[in-house]
């Protein structure tokens, strides 16, 4: 009974829950039940959503120091961050599979795509160093590396918003809906930490 309880409250079950939309959408895509526009929308939006959740964890615990949901979020923010990367990776793979190399190359230097690529390249080392072993091995350097998530987050939301303005499987309103609360809470975090 204890092992069952620990499974349902553990990180692997959380990851399974977080990945269900991506798994189902990917299966539907390969069955021909989901088109390219839909899978790009789902993977992109969930990547942004889970990134936003990981970025608001610390400000929320500062805002609600005794709040159990905020503390749970802080304990699990790495899982949300890694899940955001998984959705970003899926998003990138489907994009690469959809277009010929010539189009990919010509689009690479366009600002909406370039911001997405830079964010993706920043996310790679952050995701691969998000294990407990990496945290122990890297020591204080781990936190310095993980701070790059803020730049990656800004670039990811710029990518999302600019594509939304072009109407390319995204919504500028969706980007703002996710990014504005993150920005407000991060400003609060900086102000609060300077007071301490």
N, C-alpha and C positions, 0 to 999 in steps of 0.2 A: 504493500500500500504506500509506504514511504517513497519507494523508487518511482511509482507512478506519479505521486504528487510532485516529486522533484523534477520529473520530466516535464510536466505541464507548467511548472514555474521556472524552468531552466531556459538557458539561452538558445538551445537548439529548437525548442518548441516556438519560442519567440521568432527566430529566424524563419521557421516554416510558415508561420502566420504572415509575416511581412512579405514573404516571397510568393504567396499564393496568387495574387493578381498577375504577377509576371509569368508564373508557370502556366496558368490557365490561358492567358493571352497568347503566349508562345505556342502552346499546343493548338489553340484555335487558328493561329496564323498558318501553321504547317498543315492543318486540315482544310485550309481554304475558307475558314469561317470568319477570319479577321483580315482586313486589308492592311496595306503598308501604313496608311495615314493613321489608322486606329492604333496599331502597335507602337508607332512613334509617339503618339499622344499619351498612351498608357505608360510606356517606359519612361518617357521624359517627365511626365507629371509626377509619377511616383518617385523618381530620382530626386526631383526638386522638393517634394513633400518630405521625404525622409531626411534629406540634407537639412531642411529647415528645422525639423524636430530635433536633430542632433545639435544644431546651433543654438537653440533656445533653452537647452537643458540647464546650463549654468546660470543664466539670468533668472530663470524661473525659480531655482532653488535659493537664489539671493532674495527674490521677491517674496517667496513663501518658504522661509527656512524650516518651518515645521510641517510643511505639506508632504504627505506620503507620495502623491503622484509625482511631484517634482523630484523627490529623492530617488524614486524608482527610475525616472527618466535619466538622471545623472548616472546611475549605476549601469544603465543599458545604452547610453548614448553611442558607445562604440559600435554596438550592433546596428543601430539606426544608420550610423555613418557608413559602415561596410555594406549594408543593404542598399543605401543610396548609390554606392559605387557599382554594385551588381546591376542595378537598373540602368545606370549610366553605361556600363559595359554592353548590356543588351541593346540599348538605344544606339550605341555606336556600331555594333555588329550588324544590326538590321539596316542602318544607313549605308554601311560599306557594301552590303550584299545587294542593295537596291540599284545603285548607280554605277556606270562604267568609270574606269580609272580617270579618263580625261575630264569628266565632269567633277569628280571628287577633287582632282588637282586644281581645277579652275575655281571651285568654291572654297577651297582651303583658305585662301587669302582674304576672302570677304569677311568683314567684321563680325557678322552674326555667327559664322562658322568658326572663325579663328578664336573667338572668345570661348566657344564650346570646346575646341581642341585643346587649348591651353589649360582650361579647367580639368579636362580629362587627364592630361599628362601629369598635372599636379596631384590628382586623386590617386594615381597608381601607387606611388611610394607610401602615401598615407594609408591606403587600404592594406598593403602588404606588411606594414609595420603596426597593424592594429591588434596583434596577438599579445597575450600576456607575456610570452617569451621575449618578444621584441621590446616591450615596455621595460622588462627587467634588464635586458642586454644593453639597451641604449641609455638607460638612466635619464639624466636631465635633458639630454639631446632629443629624447623622444618628444617632449613637450614643445621644444623649439621647432621640430619638424612639423608637428601636428598643427601649429599655428598657421601654417600655409593654407589650412582649410578655409580661412576667412577670405583670402584672395580668390581661391578656387570657387567659393560660394558666390562672391560678387560676380565673377566672370560667368558662372553658370546661369545666374539670374539675368545677366545682361544678354546672354545667348538666348535664353527663353523669351525675354521681352522683345528683343529685336526680331526674332523669328515670328513672334506673335503679331507684330506690326505688319509683317509681310504676309501673314495668313498661312504660314507654312506649318500645319499640324500643331500649332501652339496658340496660346492666348496671352497677349500682353497683360490682360487683366488678371489671368491666373498667376503670372509671374509676380505682379504687384501684390496680389492677395497673399502669397507665400512670403515675399521678401520684406514687405513693409513691417510686419510684426517682428521679424528677425532683426531688422535694422533698429527698430525702437527698443527692443529688449537688449540688444548689444550696447546701445548708447547708455541705457540704464545700468548695465553691468559695469561699464567703464567708469561711470559716475559713482556708483556704489563702491567699487573697489578703491577708488581714489580717496573716498571718505574714511576708509578703514586704516 
